Amino acid sequence: MLRRAMEKANEGSIPLYPEGRACLRPTTRQLIDVFEPIMRHPIHRAAPDEFEIFTRELSPIHHTVLMLLGISTTDYAA
């Protein structure tokens, strides 16, 4: 799906490798590795239905991948 989105957007490569090197044909494993550090932690308050959610900020490569896949960053963080 990402490869087709890259082709449609005329995006020859995206920097998915750890050192930011260009990747021409991303794999599912590379996407998992890139998104692995993204976490979401709900912290419960005194009342059972009261909680606060802490998320890790998305990096530029996360924004790029989500944009190519047509996923809003607000939808991703929700």
PDB file of N, CA, C and O in Angstrom:
ATOM      1  N   MET A   1       0.821  -1.190   0.000  1.00  0.00           N
ATOM      2  CA  MET A   1       0.000   0.000   0.000  1.00  0.00           C
ATOM      3  C   MET A   1       0.871   1.261   0.000  1.00  0.00           C
ATOM      4  O   MET A   1       0.600   2.207  -0.741  1.00  0.00           O
ATOM      5  N   LEU A   2       1.920   1.270   0.837  1.00  0.00           N
ATOM      6  CA  LEU A   2       2.802   2.432   0.894  1.00  0.00           C
ATOM      7  C   LEU A   2       3.553   2.606  -0.415  1.00  0.00           C
ATOM      8  O   LEU A   2       3.735   3.730  -0.883  1.00  0.00           O
ATOM      9  N   ARG A   3       3.984   1.517  -0.999  1.00  0.00           N
ATOM     10  CA  ARG A   3       4.700   1.603  -2.277  1.00  0.00           C
ATOM     11  C   ARG A   3       3.827   2.224  -3.353  1.00  0.00           C
ATOM     12  O   ARG A   3       4.290   3.059  -4.129  1.00  0.00           O
ATOM     13  N   ARG A   4       2.555   1.815  -3.402  1.00  0.00           N
ATOM     14  CA  ARG A   4       1.630   2.402  -4.387  1.00  0.00           C
ATOM     15  C   ARG A   4       1.404   3.878  -4.102  1.00  0.00           C
ATOM     16  O   ARG A   4       1.337   4.689  -5.026  1.00  0.00           O
ATOM     17  N   ALA A   5       1.286   4.228  -2.831  1.00  0.00           N
ATOM     18  CA  ALA A   5       1.094   5.637  -2.460  1.00  0.00           C
ATOM     19  C   ALA A   5       2.316   6.470  -2.842  1.00  0.00           C
ATOM     20  O   ALA A   5       2.180   7.605  -3.298  1.00  0.00           O
ATOM     21  N   MET A   6       3.510   5.905  -2.656  1.00  0.00           N
ATOM     22  CA  MET A   6       4.735   6.609  -3.040  1.00  0.00           C
ATOM     23  C   MET A   6       4.760   6.834  -4.548  1.00  0.00           C
ATOM     24  O   MET A   6       5.121   7.913  -5.018  1.00  0.00           O
ATOM     25  N   GLU A   7       4.372   5.807  -5.302  1.00  0.00           N
ATOM     26  CA  GLU A   7       4.345   5.919  -6.759  1.00  0.00           C
ATOM     27  C   GLU A   7       3.340   6.980  -7.200  1.00  0.00           C
ATOM     28  O   GLU A   7       3.637   7.805  -8.064  1.00  0.00           O
ATOM     29  N   LYS A   8       2.170   6.955  -6.611  1.00  0.00           N
ATOM     30  CA  LYS A   8       1.113   7.916  -6.958  1.00  0.00           C
ATOM     31  C   LYS A   8       1.551   9.352  -6.649  1.00  0.00           C
ATOM     32  O   LYS A   8       1.233  10.276  -7.396  1.00  0.00           O
ATOM     33  N   ALA A   9       2.288   9.532  -5.535  1.00  0.00           N
ATOM     34  CA  ALA A   9       2.750  10.863  -5.134  1.00  0.00           C
ATOM     35  C   ALA A   9       4.071  11.229  -5.812  1.00  0.00           C
ATOM     36  O   ALA A   9       4.652  12.280  -5.542  1.00  0.00           O
ATOM     37  N   ASN A  10       4.537  10.337  -6.704  1.00  0.00           N
ATOM     38  CA  ASN A  10       5.804  10.560  -7.401  1.00  0.00           C
ATOM     39  C   ASN A  10       6.962  10.728  -6.412  1.00  0.00           C
ATOM     40  O   ASN A  10       7.860  11.549  -6.602  1.00  0.00           O
ATOM     41  N   GLU A  11       6.906   9.939  -5.376  1.00  0.00           N
ATOM     42  CA  GLU A  11       7.923   9.945  -4.317  1.00  0.00           C
ATOM     43  C   GLU A  11       8.827   8.744  -4.569  1.00  0.00           C
ATOM     44  O   GLU A  11       8.424   7.605  -4.332  1.00  0.00           O
ATOM     45  N   GLY A  12      10.042   8.989  -5.047  1.00  0.00           N
ATOM     46  CA  GLY A  12      10.949   7.904  -5.403  1.00  0.00           C
ATOM     47  C   GLY A  12      11.448   7.119  -4.215  1.00  0.00           C
ATOM     48  O   GLY A  12      11.666   5.912  -4.321  1.00  0.00           O
ATOM     49  N   SER A  13      11.634   7.774  -3.089  1.00  0.00           N
ATOM     50  CA  SER A  13      12.131   7.106  -1.887  1.00  0.00           C
ATOM     51  C   SER A  13      11.741   7.923  -0.667  1.00  0.00           C
ATOM     52  O   SER A  13      11.409   9.104  -0.758  1.00  0.00           O
ATOM     53  N   ILE A  14      11.793   7.256   0.473  1.00  0.00           N
ATOM     54  CA  ILE A  14      11.586   7.941   1.746  1.00  0.00           C
ATOM     55  C   ILE A  14      12.661   7.440   2.715  1.00  0.00           C
ATOM     56  O   ILE A  14      13.101   6.296   2.606  1.00  0.00           O
ATOM     57  N   PRO A  15      13.083   8.271   3.648  1.00  0.00           N
ATOM     58  CA  PRO A  15      14.194   7.899   4.543  1.00  0.00           C
ATOM     59  C   PRO A  15      13.763   6.996   5.701  1.00  0.00           C
ATOM     60  O   PRO A  15      13.619   7.458   6.833  1.00  0.00           O
ATOM     61  N   LEU A  16      13.560   5.725   5.418  1.00  0.00           N
ATOM     62  CA  LEU A  16      13.092   4.789   6.439  1.00  0.00           C
ATOM     63  C   LEU A  16      14.203   4.097   7.211  1.00  0.00           C
ATOM     64  O   LEU A  16      13.965   3.574   8.300  1.00  0.00           O
ATOM     65  N   TYR A  17      15.408   4.085   6.667  1.00  0.00           N
ATOM     66  CA  TYR A  17      16.493   3.412   7.371  1.00  0.00           C
ATOM     67  C   TYR A  17      16.902   4.222   8.597  1.00  0.00           C
ATOM     68  O   TYR A  17      16.759   5.445   8.604  1.00  0.00           O
ATOM     69  N   PRO A  18      17.412   3.550   9.642  1.00  0.00           N
ATOM     70  CA  PRO A  18      17.740   4.243  10.896  1.00  0.00           C
ATOM     71  C   PRO A  18      18.617   5.482  10.722  1.00  0.00           C
ATOM     72  O   PRO A  18      18.437   6.473  11.429  1.00  0.00           O
ATOM     73  N   GLU A  19      19.552   5.430   9.797  1.00  0.00           N
ATOM     74  CA  GLU A  19      20.439   6.573   9.599  1.00  0.00           C
ATOM     75  C   GLU A  19      19.840   7.617   8.648  1.00  0.00           C
ATOM     76  O   GLU A  19      20.525   8.561   8.254  1.00  0.00           O
ATOM     77  N   GLY A  20      18.577   7.452   8.283  1.00  0.00           N
ATOM     78  CA  GLY A  20      17.896   8.409   7.416  1.00  0.00           C
ATOM     79  C   GLY A  20      18.182   8.198   5.938  1.00  0.00           C
ATOM     80  O   GLY A  20      17.872   9.055   5.111  1.00  0.00           O
ATOM     81  N   ARG A  21      18.774   7.059   5.609  1.00  0.00           N
ATOM     82  CA  ARG A  21      19.082   6.746   4.216  1.00  0.00           C
ATOM     83  C   ARG A  21      17.790   6.452   3.458  1.00  0.00           C
ATOM     84  O   ARG A  21      16.824   5.935   4.021  1.00  0.00           O
ATOM     85  N   ALA A  22      17.793   6.787   2.189  1.00  0.00           N
ATOM     86  CA  ALA A  22      16.611   6.607   1.348  1.00  0.00           C
ATOM     87  C   ALA A  22      16.257   5.137   1.165  1.00  0.00           C
ATOM     88  O   ALA A  22      17.132   4.282   1.031  1.00  0.00           O
ATOM     89  N   CYS A  23      14.980   4.867   1.161  1.00  0.00           N
ATOM     90  CA  CYS A  23      14.458   3.518   0.942  1.00  0.00           C
ATOM     91  C   CYS A  23      13.539   3.579  -0.276  1.00  0.00           C
ATOM     92  O   CYS A  23      12.543   4.303  -0.281  1.00  0.00           O
ATOM     93  N   LEU A  24      13.885   2.817  -1.298  1.00  0.00           N
ATOM     94  CA  LEU A  24      13.103   2.831  -2.532  1.00  0.00           C
ATOM     95  C   LEU A  24      11.867   1.933  -2.460  1.00  0.00           C
ATOM     96  O   LEU A  24      10.825   2.259  -3.030  1.00  0.00           O
ATOM     97  N   ARG A  25      11.985   0.805  -1.761  1.00  0.00           N
ATOM     98  CA  ARG A  25      10.898  -0.169  -1.693  1.00  0.00           C
ATOM     99  C   ARG A  25      10.671  -0.590  -0.240  1.00  0.00           C
ATOM    100  O   ARG A  25      11.166  -1.631   0.194  1.00  0.00           O
ATOM    101  N   PRO A  26       9.920   0.224   0.511  1.00  0.00           N
ATOM    102  CA  PRO A  26       9.699  -0.071   1.930  1.00  0.00           C
ATOM    103  C   PRO A  26       8.964  -1.389   2.142  1.00  0.00           C
ATOM    104  O   PRO A  26       8.108  -1.793   1.355  1.00  0.00           O
ATOM    105  N   THR A  27       9.333  -2.036   3.235  1.00  0.00           N
ATOM    106  CA  THR A  27       8.683  -3.285   3.621  1.00  0.00           C
ATOM    107  C   THR A  27       7.861  -3.062   4.887  1.00  0.00           C
ATOM    108  O   THR A  27       8.005  -2.045   5.565  1.00  0.00           O
ATOM    109  N   THR A  28       7.018  -4.005   5.185  1.00  0.00           N
ATOM    110  CA  THR A  28       6.227  -3.942   6.412  1.00  0.00           C
ATOM    111  C   THR A  28       7.150  -3.897   7.625  1.00  0.00           C
ATOM    112  O   THR A  28       6.891  -3.160   8.576  1.00  0.00           O
ATOM    113  N   ARG A  29       8.226  -4.684   7.596  1.00  0.00           N
ATOM    114  CA  ARG A  29       9.174  -4.708   8.712  1.00  0.00           C
ATOM    115  C   ARG A  29       9.773  -3.330   8.950  1.00  0.00           C
ATOM    116  O   ARG A  29       9.934  -2.921  10.100  1.00  0.00           O
ATOM    117  N   GLN A  30      10.107  -2.607   7.885  1.00  0.00           N
ATOM    118  CA  GLN A  30      10.670  -1.265   8.044  1.00  0.00           C
ATOM    119  C   GLN A  30       9.650  -0.319   8.668  1.00  0.00           C
ATOM    120  O   GLN A  30      10.008   0.509   9.506  1.00  0.00           O
ATOM    121  N   LEU A  31       8.400  -0.431   8.275  1.00  0.00           N
ATOM    122  CA  LEU A  31       7.361   0.425   8.865  1.00  0.00           C
ATOM    123  C   LEU A  31       7.178   0.105  10.344  1.00  0.00           C
ATOM    124  O   LEU A  31       7.027   1.010  11.165  1.00  0.00           O
ATOM    125  N   ILE A  32       7.191  -1.160  10.676  1.00  0.00           N
ATOM    126  CA  ILE A  32       7.069  -1.551  12.084  1.00  0.00           C
ATOM    127  C   ILE A  32       8.237  -0.970  12.877  1.00  0.00           C
ATOM    128  O   ILE A  32       8.044  -0.422  13.962  1.00  0.00           O
ATOM    129  N   ASP A  33       9.431  -1.089  12.341  1.00  0.00           N
ATOM    130  CA  ASP A  33      10.614  -0.556  13.025  1.00  0.00           C
ATOM    131  C   ASP A  33      10.531   0.952  13.214  1.00  0.00           C
ATOM    132  O   ASP A  33      10.907   1.467  14.267  1.00  0.00           O
ATOM    133  N   VAL A  34      10.041   1.666  12.202  1.00  0.00           N
ATOM    134  CA  VAL A  34       9.950   3.129  12.279  1.00  0.00           C
ATOM    135  C   VAL A  34       8.914   3.562  13.314  1.00  0.00           C
ATOM    136  O   VAL A  34       9.128   4.526  14.048  1.00  0.00           O
ATOM    137  N   PHE A  35       7.794   2.848  13.369  1.00  0.00           N
ATOM    138  CA  PHE A  35       6.716   3.237  14.289  1.00  0.00           C
ATOM    139  C   PHE A  35       6.831   2.587  15.668  1.00  0.00           C
ATOM    140  O   PHE A  35       6.048   2.907  16.562  1.00  0.00           O
ATOM    141  N   GLU A  36       7.773   1.699  15.851  1.00  0.00           N
ATOM    142  CA  GLU A  36       7.913   1.014  17.137  1.00  0.00           C
ATOM    143  C   GLU A  36       8.069   1.962  18.330  1.00  0.00           C
ATOM    144  O   GLU A  36       7.476   1.701  19.377  1.00  0.00           O
ATOM    145  N   PRO A  37       8.842   3.049  18.220  1.00  0.00           N
ATOM    146  CA  PRO A  37       9.000   3.924  19.392  1.00  0.00           C
ATOM    147  C   PRO A  37       7.753   4.746  19.749  1.00  0.00           C
ATOM    148  O   PRO A  37       7.703   5.360  20.815  1.00  0.00           O
ATOM    149  N   ILE A  38       6.765   4.760  18.877  1.00  0.00           N
ATOM    150  CA  ILE A  38       5.561   5.548  19.146  1.00  0.00           C
ATOM    151  C   ILE A  38       4.718   4.805  20.175  1.00  0.00           C
ATOM    152  O   ILE A  38       4.275   3.677  19.955  1.00  0.00           O
ATOM    153  N   MET A  39       4.512   5.477  21.305  1.00  0.00           N
ATOM    154  CA  MET A  39       3.774   4.852  22.405  1.00  0.00           C
ATOM    155  C   MET A  39       2.642   5.758  22.869  1.00  0.00           C
ATOM    156  O   MET A  39       2.629   6.965  22.625  1.00  0.00           O
ATOM    157  N   ARG A  40       1.716   5.136  23.534  1.00  0.00           N
ATOM    158  CA  ARG A  40       0.557   5.854  24.083  1.00  0.00           C
ATOM    159  C   ARG A  40       0.335   5.317  25.487  1.00  0.00           C
ATOM    160  O   ARG A  40       0.151   4.116  25.683  1.00  0.00           O
ATOM    161  N   HIS A  41       0.354   6.219  26.463  1.00  0.00           N
ATOM    162  CA  HIS A  41       0.228   5.801  27.859  1.00  0.00           C
ATOM    163  C   HIS A  41      -0.944   6.518  28.517  1.00  0.00           C
ATOM    164  O   HIS A  41      -0.899   7.735  28.698  1.00  0.00           O
ATOM    165  N   PRO A  42      -1.989   5.784  28.876  1.00  0.00           N
ATOM    166  CA  PRO A  42      -3.064   6.401  29.650  1.00  0.00           C
ATOM    167  C   PRO A  42      -2.699   6.376  31.138  1.00  0.00           C
ATOM    168  O   PRO A  42      -2.322   5.333  31.672  1.00  0.00           O
ATOM    169  N   ILE A  43      -2.813   7.511  31.792  1.00  0.00           N
ATOM    170  CA  ILE A  43      -2.561   7.602  33.230  1.00  0.00           C
ATOM    171  C   ILE A  43      -3.912   7.832  33.897  1.00  0.00           C
ATOM    172  O   ILE A  43      -4.567   8.849  33.672  1.00  0.00           O
ATOM    173  N   HIS A  44      -4.312   6.875  34.718  1.00  0.00           N
ATOM    174  CA  HIS A  44      -5.615   6.963  35.375  1.00  0.00           C
ATOM    175  C   HIS A  44      -5.545   7.867  36.602  1.00  0.00           C
ATOM    176  O   HIS A  44      -4.573   7.851  37.357  1.00  0.00           O
ATOM    177  N   ARG A  45      -6.577   8.633  36.772  1.00  0.00           N
ATOM    178  CA  ARG A  45      -6.707   9.544  37.912  1.00  0.00           C
ATOM    179  C   ARG A  45      -7.500   8.863  39.028  1.00  0.00           C
ATOM    180  O   ARG A  45      -7.682   7.646  39.016  1.00  0.00           O
ATOM    181  N   ALA A  46      -7.960   9.642  39.968  1.00  0.00           N
ATOM    182  CA  ALA A  46      -8.688   9.099  41.126  1.00  0.00           C
ATOM    183  C   ALA A  46      -9.973   8.380  40.710  1.00  0.00           C
ATOM    184  O   ALA A  46     -10.250   7.270  41.163  1.00  0.00           O
ATOM    185  N   ALA A  47     -10.744   9.025  39.847  1.00  0.00           N
ATOM    186  CA  ALA A  47     -11.991   8.404  39.387  1.00  0.00           C
ATOM    187  C   ALA A  47     -11.663   7.416  38.262  1.00  0.00           C
ATOM    188  O   ALA A  47     -10.763   7.677  37.464  1.00  0.00           O
ATOM    189  N   PRO A  48     -12.368   6.303  38.188  1.00  0.00           N
ATOM    190  CA  PRO A  48     -12.062   5.285  37.175  1.00  0.00           C
ATOM    191  C   PRO A  48     -12.182   5.783  35.733  1.00  0.00           C
ATOM    192  O   PRO A  48     -11.478   5.300  34.846  1.00  0.00           O
ATOM    193  N   ASP A  49     -13.068   6.743  35.503  1.00  0.00           N
ATOM    194  CA  ASP A  49     -13.253   7.228  34.128  1.00  0.00           C
ATOM    195  C   ASP A  49     -12.424   8.472  33.822  1.00  0.00           C
ATOM    196  O   ASP A  49     -12.567   9.050  32.744  1.00  0.00           O
ATOM    197  N   GLU A  50     -11.572   8.893  34.734  1.00  0.00           N
ATOM    198  CA  GLU A  50     -10.704  10.048  34.504  1.00  0.00           C
ATOM    199  C   GLU A  50      -9.292   9.573  34.209  1.00  0.00           C
ATOM    200  O   GLU A  50      -8.682   8.852  34.998  1.00  0.00           O
ATOM    201  N   PHE A  51      -8.790   9.988  33.066  1.00  0.00           N
ATOM    202  CA  PHE A  51      -7.419   9.632  32.726  1.00  0.00           C
ATOM    203  C   PHE A  51      -6.842  10.658  31.763  1.00  0.00           C
ATOM    204  O   PHE A  51      -7.571  11.406  31.111  1.00  0.00           O
ATOM    205  N   GLU A  52      -5.547  10.675  31.692  1.00  0.00           N
ATOM    206  CA  GLU A  52      -4.823  11.566  30.790  1.00  0.00           C
ATOM    207  C   GLU A  52      -3.966  10.687  29.889  1.00  0.00           C
ATOM    208  O   GLU A  52      -3.367   9.716  30.350  1.00  0.00           O
ATOM    209  N   ILE A  53      -3.907  11.024  28.618  1.00  0.00           N
ATOM    210  CA  ILE A  53      -3.139  10.214  27.673  1.00  0.00           C
ATOM    211  C   ILE A  53      -1.874  10.959  27.271  1.00  0.00           C
ATOM    212  O   ILE A  53      -1.919  12.122  26.868  1.00  0.00           O
ATOM    213  N   PHE A  54      -0.757  10.274  27.387  1.00  0.00           N
ATOM    214  CA  PHE A  54       0.528  10.809  26.959  1.00  0.00           C
ATOM    215  C   PHE A  54       0.982  10.024  25.728  1.00  0.00           C
ATOM    216  O   PHE A  54       0.984   8.793  25.738  1.00  0.00           O
ATOM    217  N   THR A  55       1.359  10.726  24.688  1.00  0.00           N
ATOM    218  CA  THR A  55       1.849  10.077  23.477  1.00  0.00           C
ATOM    219  C   THR A  55       3.209  10.646  23.113  1.00  0.00           C
ATOM    220  O   THR A  55       3.541  11.778  23.466  1.00  0.00           O
ATOM    221  N   ARG A  56       3.973   9.860  22.416  1.00  0.00           N
ATOM    222  CA  ARG A  56       5.265  10.319  21.927  1.00  0.00           C
ATOM    223  C   ARG A  56       5.033  11.091  20.638  1.00  0.00           C
ATOM    224  O   ARG A  56       4.213  10.692  19.811  1.00  0.00           O
ATOM    225  N   GLU A  57       5.748  12.190  20.465  1.00  0.00           N
ATOM    226  CA  GLU A  57       5.560  13.009  19.274  1.00  0.00           C
ATOM    227  C   GLU A  57       6.020  12.299  18.024  1.00  0.00           C
ATOM    228  O   GLU A  57       6.984  11.534  18.039  1.00  0.00           O
ATOM    229  N   LEU A  58       5.309  12.567  16.934  1.00  0.00           N
ATOM    230  CA  LEU A  58       5.666  11.984  15.656  1.00  0.00           C
ATOM    231  C   LEU A  58       6.820  12.766  15.032  1.00  0.00           C
ATOM    232  O   LEU A  58       6.866  13.993  15.112  1.00  0.00           O
ATOM    233  N   SER A  59       7.742  12.047  14.415  1.00  0.00           N
ATOM    234  CA  SER A  59       8.871  12.676  13.731  1.00  0.00           C
ATOM    235  C   SER A  59       8.464  12.999  12.286  1.00  0.00           C
ATOM    236  O   SER A  59       7.385  12.603  11.845  1.00  0.00           O
ATOM    237  N   PRO A  60       9.310  13.704  11.562  1.00  0.00           N
ATOM    238  CA  PRO A  60       8.985  14.010  10.161  1.00  0.00           C
ATOM    239  C   PRO A  60       8.720  12.764   9.313  1.00  0.00           C
ATOM    240  O   PRO A  60       7.836  12.788   8.456  1.00  0.00           O
ATOM    241  N   ILE A  61       9.464  11.681   9.532  1.00  0.00           N
ATOM    242  CA  ILE A  61       9.211  10.475   8.731  1.00  0.00           C
ATOM    243  C   ILE A  61       7.855   9.874   9.056  1.00  0.00           C
ATOM    244  O   ILE A  61       7.199   9.332   8.166  1.00  0.00           O
ATOM    245  N   HIS A  62       7.417   9.953  10.304  1.00  0.00           N
ATOM    246  CA  HIS A  62       6.077   9.469  10.664  1.00  0.00           C
ATOM    247  C   HIS A  62       5.016  10.285   9.936  1.00  0.00           C
ATOM    248  O   HIS A  62       4.057   9.732   9.398  1.00  0.00           O
ATOM    249  N   HIS A  63       5.195  11.603   9.923  1.00  0.00           N
ATOM    250  CA  HIS A  63       4.252  12.476   9.216  1.00  0.00           C
ATOM    251  C   HIS A  63       4.214  12.134   7.729  1.00  0.00           C
ATOM    252  O   HIS A  63       3.142  12.088   7.125  1.00  0.00           O
ATOM    253  N   THR A  64       5.377  11.896   7.146  1.00  0.00           N
ATOM    254  CA  THR A  64       5.446  11.566   5.721  1.00  0.00           C
ATOM    255  C   THR A  64       4.705  10.271   5.415  1.00  0.00           C
ATOM    256  O   THR A  64       3.905  10.214   4.482  1.00  0.00           O
ATOM    257  N   VAL A  65       4.970   9.237   6.197  1.00  0.00           N
ATOM    258  CA  VAL A  65       4.327   7.939   5.968  1.00  0.00           C
ATOM    259  C   VAL A  65       2.814   8.055   6.149  1.00  0.00           C
ATOM    260  O   VAL A  65       2.051   7.557   5.321  1.00  0.00           O
ATOM    261  N   LEU A  66       2.382   8.701   7.211  1.00  0.00           N
ATOM    262  CA  LEU A  66       0.941   8.844   7.449  1.00  0.00           C
ATOM    263  C   LEU A  66       0.278   9.643   6.338  1.00  0.00           C
ATOM    264  O   LEU A  66      -0.828   9.308   5.913  1.00  0.00           O
ATOM    265  N   MET A  67       0.940  10.704   5.857  1.00  0.00           N
ATOM    266  CA  MET A  67       0.398  11.509   4.767  1.00  0.00           C
ATOM    267  C   MET A  67       0.269  10.661   3.500  1.00  0.00           C
ATOM    268  O   MET A  67      -0.759  10.709   2.824  1.00  0.00           O
ATOM    269  N   LEU A  68       1.295   9.896   3.181  1.00  0.00           N
ATOM    270  CA  LEU A  68       1.246   9.048   1.991  1.00  0.00           C
ATOM    271  C   LEU A  68       0.120   8.016   2.081  1.00  0.00           C
ATOM    272  O   LEU A  68      -0.506   7.686   1.073  1.00  0.00           O
ATOM    273  N   LEU A  69      -0.131   7.517   3.275  1.00  0.00           N
ATOM    274  CA  LEU A  69      -1.187   6.522   3.466  1.00  0.00           C
ATOM    275  C   LEU A  69      -2.573   7.140   3.643  1.00  0.00           C
ATOM    276  O   LEU A  69      -3.567   6.425   3.766  1.00  0.00           O
ATOM    277  N   GLY A  70      -2.631   8.465   3.656  1.00  0.00           N
ATOM    278  CA  GLY A  70      -3.918   9.137   3.796  1.00  0.00           C
ATOM    279  C   GLY A  70      -4.478   9.092   5.201  1.00  0.00           C
ATOM    280  O   GLY A  70      -5.693   9.141   5.393  1.00  0.00           O
ATOM    281  N   ILE A  71      -3.594   8.997   6.188  1.00  0.00           N
ATOM    282  CA  ILE A  71      -4.013   8.949   7.592  1.00  0.00           C
ATOM    283  C   ILE A  71      -3.658  10.284   8.242  1.00  0.00           C
ATOM    284  O   ILE A  71      -2.497  10.694   8.236  1.00  0.00           O
ATOM    285  N   SER A  72      -4.631  10.939   8.784  1.00  0.00           N
ATOM    286  CA  SER A  72      -4.399  12.218   9.465  1.00  0.00           C
ATOM    287  C   SER A  72      -3.613  11.980  10.742  1.00  0.00           C
ATOM    288  O   SER A  72      -3.848  10.997  11.443  1.00  0.00           O
ATOM    289  N   THR A  73      -2.688  12.867  11.045  1.00  0.00           N
ATOM    290  CA  THR A  73      -1.917  12.727  12.291  1.00  0.00           C
ATOM    291  C   THR A  73      -2.831  12.867  13.503  1.00  0.00           C
ATOM    292  O   THR A  73      -2.566  12.269  14.546  1.00  0.00           O
ATOM    293  N   THR A  74      -3.886  13.638  13.382  1.00  0.00           N
ATOM    294  CA  THR A  74      -4.824  13.748  14.511  1.00  0.00           C
ATOM    295  C   THR A  74      -5.596  12.453  14.697  1.00  0.00           C
ATOM    296  O   THR A  74      -5.897  12.073  15.829  1.00  0.00           O
ATOM    297  N   ASP A  75      -5.918  11.774  13.612  1.00  0.00           N
ATOM    298  CA  ASP A  75      -6.580  10.475  13.720  1.00  0.00           C
ATOM    299  C   ASP A  75      -5.643   9.439  14.321  1.00  0.00           C
ATOM    300  O   ASP A  75      -6.066   8.569  15.083  1.00  0.00           O
ATOM    301  N   TYR A  76      -4.366   9.543  13.970  1.00  0.00           N
ATOM    302  CA  TYR A  76      -3.391   8.583  14.469  1.00  0.00           C
ATOM    303  C   TYR A  76      -3.204   8.738  15.976  1.00  0.00           C
ATOM    304  O   TYR A  76      -3.105   7.745  16.698  1.00  0.00           O
ATOM    305  N   ALA A  77      -3.157   9.967  16.444  1.00  0.00           N
ATOM    306  CA  ALA A  77      -2.912  10.219  17.861  1.00  0.00           C
ATOM    307  C   ALA A  77      -4.163  10.059  18.719  1.00  0.00           C
ATOM    308  O   ALA A  77      -4.060   9.971  19.943  1.00  0.00           O
ATOM    309  N   ALA A  78      -5.327  10.021  18.109  1.00  0.00           N
ATOM    310  CA  ALA A  78      -6.577   9.962  18.875  1.00  0.00           C
ATOM    311  C   ALA A  78      -6.760   8.646  19.580  1.00  0.00           C
ATOM    312  O   ALA A  78      -7.764   8.446  20.264  1.00  0.00           O
TER     313      ALA A  78
END
